[in-house]
Amino acid sequence: MGHKSMPKWRQAQFISLLLVEQMGAMLEASGSAVPREARRTYQRIATRQARMKEPLAGYGQKPLRAMTNKVKAVMQQIESEQVNLRSVCHLCLFLTEEISQTVRPDAVPSKRDWELLAGSLFTLVSHIDPDWENPDSYYQRQATRLGKKFWEIVS
């Protein structure tokens, strides 16, 4: 394992992928309250997310542990505000879309990987949130606010 430091843009990618994992844990904990289509969509997301995390393994334990701690800080914020699964799904979509717009063309995971992940998250959101088309919905506004806080924590 290498011990190189992780650039901020890479940190944002890694933390976003870890948040997708946390969203999956929330989805699983919701049990039968989550539609079957949403669970199937998440299985595809989890497979893609795991592949996208592979290139990040070369950073060594210290930077990865720091990223895990930042994810815990974001999750504590989510828990303290009692954010529900709909908002967390919107948050993961928000972050993934932001990253897909800024990722370099030669980056690994690629821009295409991030766009595909965003597409799958969009499908998941449409299965979980019946009001997903309304940009003024409470869940989308909450996710946008949390997404901005996320960037503050990462920066």
N, C-alpha and C positions, 0 to 999 in steps of 0.2 A: 504494500500500500504506500502511495505517495503521501507527502506531507505538505503539498503546495496549498497556498491559500486560495480561497474561493472568491472570484470577483462578485461584486454586488448583483450583476445581472444573472449570474449563475445561481446565486443564493435565492433570488426571487423565483427562478425556475424550480429549484429543488423544493423550496418551501411550498410553492403552489402544488407540486406533485404530492407532497406529504399531506397537504390539506385535502386533496382529493381522497387520499386514504382515510382520513378522519371522517370525511363525508360518508364514505362507504360504511364505516363503523356505525355512524348514526343511522344510516339507511337500514343496515342489518338489525339494529336494536329496535327499529320501528316495526319490525315483523310484518304481520298481515295488513297493517295500515297502509303499506306501500303497495301500489299496483304491481302486478306480475311483470308487466312490460318495463316498468322502471327497474326492477331487480335484474331483468335480463340485460337491459341497457347498461346497468352498472357493471355487470360481469365483463362486458366488452371494454368499458372504461378502465376497469382494474387491470385487464391484460395489457392494454396500451400503456397505461401509467407505469406498470412494472418494467416494460421494455424501455420506456423513456428514462427511467431512473438508472438503468444499467451504466450508461457512460459517466454518471456522477460518482460511481463507486471509487474511482481513482484518487479521490481527494483526501483520503485518510480519515481517521476517527475524530480528530479534534474539530476540523471544520464541520463535519457532518453532525457531531454532537451539538455544536453551536446552532446549527440550523434546526435541529430537533427542539432545542430550547426556545427558539423563536416561534416555532409552530405551537409549542405549549402556551406561549404568551398570547398568541392569536386565539387559541382555543379557550383560554381563560377568559378573554374578552367576550368571546361568543357565549360561553356559559354564564358569565356575570350578567349579560344582557338577555339571557334566556332566549337566544336566537333559535328558531326552529329549523327543521330540515329544509323547508322551502327556501329560506333565506341563505342557508349554507350552500345549497345547490346553485342558487343565483350568484353567490360569492365566488364559488369555484369557476363558474362560467365567466364572470367578470374578469377575474385574474387571468384565466387562460386566454381570453380574447385580448387582454392588454399585452400579454407576453407575445402572442402570435403576431401582433402588429410591430413589435420592436425587435424580434429575434433576427439575428444576422442570417443572411442566406446560406452561409457555410457552417452554421452552428449545428451541434449535435446535442440534444435532439433537434431535428430540423424544423423549419417554419411549417412545413407540411404536417409533421407530427403534431405540432401545437394546434394547427387548424383542424385536423381530424379529431383531436381530443375536444376542442371547443364544440365541434359539430355533435359529438356524442353527448357532451354535457348539455347542449341545447335540447337534444332529444329527451334526455333525462328530465330536465326542467319542464318540458312540455307535458311529460307524463305525471309529474308530481304537483305542479302548480296550475290549477284550472284557469287562473288569471294571468298566465305567462305572457300574453300578448299586450297587456297594459303596462306601458313604461312607467306609469305613475303608481303602480301597485306598491303597497307597503313593503313587500318582500324584496322587490327590485331596489327601492330606495334604501332600505336597510343594507342590502348587499353592497350597493355602491358606497355608502358611508363606511362600512366595514372594510371594503376594498381599499379605500383611501387611507384608513388607519393601518391596514396591512403594509402599504408602501412606506408609511412612516416607521413602522417597526423594523422593516427590512433595511431601510436606508441608514 
